Structure formats: C-alpha cells, structure tokens
Amino acid sequence: MNPDEVFTFSLVLCDNEVDRDFERFDTAALQELACLFTGKTGLFNHSMDAKDQTARIYKARVITYSERLNSLGEAYACLSAAAYMPKTAKNADLMAEIDAGIKKEVSVGCAVGRLYCSVCGADRKKGNCSHTKGKTYDGKLCHTVLGEPLDAYEWSFVAVPAQRAAGVVKKFKNKKEDYTLEDILKFLETGEEELTLNRDEKQALTEKIKELEALAGEGRAYREELTAEAVRLGLIAMPQIGSDSLSAICSRLPLGELKELKQAFYQNAQKSVPLKPQLKPEPQKEPAANTDYQI
C-alpha cells in the first residue's frame, strides 16, 4: 500500500494525570503500555465486534514534558501513539470527522496487575484500604494508581473519556497552496500537543532549519570578530582590566550592547592613544594650468 493510500493521525491514549474516575497510570506503567498498544486496533465504544474496527496503531511512545506538571506536581507524561487506516470510501466520513475534530476523544481497554491507594499504598485488590477515592486526606486527593500492565486489548473512540486529555491530537494542515513556515514555527513554539507534518512540510522545515543554521554560523563569526575588537580596544582604553575579564564581560552582553561597548572603548582609546596615523599624506594638488605661457 502506497503512503498516499493511507490516512494517519496521532493521538494520546492515556497519561499520568488523575482521571474522572479518580484513577491514574504511573509513569512506569505508561512505558510498558507503549509496547503493549503497538499493533492494537481502534474501535467504537469498546465494542468487541470486528465490524467496528476502524484503525490500527503502528507506533507508540511515552512523551515526558519536564516543564509541564500534572495535578500532583510531577512531570506530565503521556502515552502518544500514531494510527493508520486505508483511504477508502467506507472510511471517508470518519477521516473527515477526525480532521474536523468531531471524532477526537478516545479511551483505552487494558488489564493491570496492580491497583494501589495513593494515600497509604495499600493493594485495593485485596480490599484492605479504608480510604475513599475522590476524598482528600491531609491535603492529598485519594485516587487509585494503576501499575504493572498485563495486557492491552484495544482503544476506542468514545464521547466522554475517563482521561480528559485522551484523544486525537492536532494535525497541522495547510489550507493554502502557497503556505509559509511561520504557522509551523509558531505552533512548534506555542503548541503543547504533537505536531504531524506531511512530506512537503517536513522538507520545507528541514530547508528552513538549514538556512537558519547557516545564518547562525555567520552570526557567531560576526560576534567573535566584534568581541575580539571590543577586547582589543578595551585593553587600550582600560589597561587595568585583563583580557580574560573583558572577554567574560563581552560574552554575556547581547549583540546591541556589545556594539555600544565597543564604540565606547573606541572613543576612550582615542583619548589616550590616537588610533589613526598622525602623519597622513597630503592630498595631491591639481597641477596649475600654465595658461600664461600659451601661445
């Protein structure tokens, strides 16, 4: 099957946030589920009927956002997956609904070997815990932590998932033929969800990165040249400061302030040591016209 004959999309299956049922996966469980969910089929409403199969996951991985915390103050982590389905007349409506954000929310069906209380750590399977899910004890929200996954059955499109963030993530689509990269770069800077690019967009982004790398190299060379000149003039204007100290000062300055510092050093250096030669050749005078001796 050719790439053009396949519709792909990204989704978040689950995360380490407390869900609507006051349950959550621990991060270790997410890592194990990434292996278990690879190759698993997508359904509707957890139906076990084969005719309700819609798509299949071809890769899954855990993404951790160190700068983003969950409600417990831990680094937010989610199980991200990529799924595919053939572009057929049967799937046309579903693909349109996914692109439009109508079919978005998903839920997972899996089995875990451990369910323990977030407050006391007791095994809830054994029923020896007196804490109630959803209640707060000493400032801590009680919930059940799901660990040690045993199997992953399926994932389904649902109307209201237990996990609030579970669902199809944004897929970047250019609706203009003459698109630019500003929208992509802005999304990369501000978007919290995954970004999916097609082949042309990847190529354009790669070329843009190469262009920026070249410009960055030229900028570094210019800054190094500017720094060297600022240090040279600083040693003339302020000989009591060593070159290492001047270099350290220059390295911390933005480019505009570095240019201003170089100019200040230049002006001060002029006062102590002329930076232009004192003996300059006199400008050549135009030869006088010998009009008096013309016959």
N, C-alpha and C positions, 0 to 999 in steps of 0.2 A: 504494500500500500504506500503510495506516494505521500509526502508531507502535506501536499495541497488537498489531499483527500481526508485529512484527519483534523478534527476540531479539538484543541487543547485548552485547558484552563487550570488555574491554580486555586487552591482552597486551604483553609485552616481547618483541620479535623478536630483538634482539641488543644487545651493549653493547661497551664498550672494555676489558673485562677479559680476561685470558688464559684461554682455554677449555681443555677437556680434551685437545684436540689440539695444545696449545701454539701457538695462533693467536689473533689478536685484530684487531678493526677499529680503525683510528684514528678520531678524532672527526670529521675531515673526511669520511671515508667514510660514517659514520652519517648525516650531513646529506644526502648525495647519495642514500643508500638510502631516506631518508624520502620523497623524491619518487618513486623507482622502485617502492616497495612499495605506494603508494596505488593501490587498484583491483585488487591481486593476490589470487588465490584461495587458499583454505586446503584442504589435502589431508590424507591419512593416509599417513605413512611415505614421503613424497616420491614417491608413486605418480603416474604421468602419465595415469592412466585418468580420464576425465571423470566416471565414476560415483562416484569418490572425492572429488569436490568437496564441501566442507562449508560454507564461509563465505567472505566476501569483506571485504577491508579498505576502509573508506571514508575514513579519515584516518590520518596518521602524522606524528609529530614527534619531535625529539630533546629529551630532558629531561636537564639537567645538574644534579647535586647538588654544589654547591660545598663543603658541609660534610662530604661523604662522599667518601673516596678509594678508588681501586682499589688493587690489589696493587703497582702501580708508583709510587704516591704522587701520581697525577694525580686531578683531579676526576672522579668517576664520572659517566659519561654512558651513556644507553641509548636505543634506538630504540623508542618506545612507539607502539602502534597501536590503533585501535578497529575491530572487525569486527562484521558482522551476518549473520544467517541468518533465513529466514522461520520463523515458528512453525507448523510442520506436524506431522502425526502421524509422518512419517518422521524428523523432527529431534527428537522429544520425548525420546528416550533420551539423545541427545548433549547436549541442553540440560541435562538433569538431571545428567549426568556432569560437565559444566562447572561447574554450580552447586555440586556436591558436592566439587569439586576432584580428581575422578578423571582427567578429561581436562584436563591442565594444561600439561605440558611441550611446547614447540614447537621447531622447527628451521627454518632458512631455506635456500632454494636460490637462489644468485646467482652472478654472474661478476664478477671484479675484474681490473683491468688491471695491478695491481702487487702483488707479494709480495716483501717485503724483510726482511732479517735485523735483528732488534732490537739485535744487538751491534755489527755493522760496517756495517749499512745496505746490504749487497750485494743485488743482484737475484737472488732464488732461482730465477727462471725461467731465468736464464742458467747456473745451476749453478756459479757461481764463488765459493761461500761454503764455508768449511771448518768452520763452527760447526754444532753439532747441536742440534736443538730439544729442549728439556727439560733440557739441561745448564746448569750455572751457570759463568759466566766472570767472574772478578774481582767476584764478588758479584752479578752480573746474570743473571737467568734468560733463556736464549735462547729466543726464540719468533719466529714469522713474523707480520709486520704486514701486514694486508690493506688496500689502498688503491685509490683510483680505480675505484669500481664501474662496470661496464659495463652490467649488466642484473640485474633481479630476476625470478626465474621464479615462485616460489611459496613458501609457508610451510606447514609440516606439523605435525600432532600426532604426536609420537614418544614412545617410552618413556624413552629416555635421550638428552637433547640434548647437543651438544658444549658449548654455553654453559650454565653452571649456572643462571643467573638467567632464562633464556629460558622464557617460559610465560605462561599466563593469570594476571593479577594479581587481587588480592582485589576482589570486587564487594560493596559494602556492601548488605546486605539486612536489613530489619527484619522480624523474625518475629512482632512484636506489632502489633496494630492501633492500640493507644494508645501508640505509641512516643514517646520524648522525644529531644531533641537531644544529650543527654550522650554517648551512644555515638558519634555522628558527630563531635562536637568532640574526644572522646578519641582517635579514630582519626586525625583531622587533626593532632593534636599528636604522636602517637607512631608512626603508621604510616609506613613507608618506601616502600610501594608506592602505586600510583594508587588513587584512590577514585572509584567510579562511583555517582552518585545518580540516583534516578528523579525524575520531575517534582514529586511531592508533597514529597519530601525536599529538593529544591532550593528550593521555595517556602518551606518551613519554615525552612531555613537562612538564606535571604535575609531573612525577617522577624526572625529571631534577630539577625542582623548589624545590621539597622536599629535594633532595640531596644538593642543594646549600644552603637551609635554615639550614640544619644540619651543613654544613661546616661553615656557617656564625656564628652559635651559638658557635662552637668550637673556631672560631677566636675571637669572643667577649670575651670568657672566658680567652683565652690566653692574649689578650690585657689588660684585667682587672688585671690579675696576674702580667704582665710586668709593668703596671702603678704603682701598689702598691709597687713593689720592687724598681722602679725608685724613687718614692716619699720617701721611707724609706732611701735609700742611699743619696738622695738629702738633707734630713734633717740632716744627719751626716756630709756630705761634706760642706753644706752651711746652717748652722742653722739659719742664719739671715733671710732666706726666709721661710715663713709659709707653712704649708701643703696645705692649700687651693690654694695658688698661684702656688705651684708646680703641684698640680692636674690639675689646669686650663691650665698650660703650656703643660703638657703631653697630655691632651685631644685634643689639636689642632695639634699635631705632627703626621705625617704619621708613620706607624709601623717601617720602617727602621730607621728614625731619632730618634724615641723613644728608640730603642735598642742602638743607638750610645750614646744618652744622659745617659742612664742607665750605660753604660760602663764607660763614663767619670766620672759620680758620684762615681762609684765604685773605680776608680783609685785615685780620690781626697780623698775619705773617707779613703782609706788605709793609706794615709799620716798622717792623724790626729788620727785615731783610727784603730788599727790593726783588720782586720775582720777575721783573723784566730787565733786560740788559741796559746798563746806564749809557753805554756808548752805542748809539744807533747810527747807522749810515745815513748821511744827509741825503735827502731826496734829490735825484738828478734834475738839474735845471735845464729847461729847454734852451738850446743854443740860440744866441741872439741873431736876429736877422741882419745881415750886412747890407742893408738897403742903401747906406750912404755911398758905397763903393760900386754900386751897379751902374753900368754904362748903357 
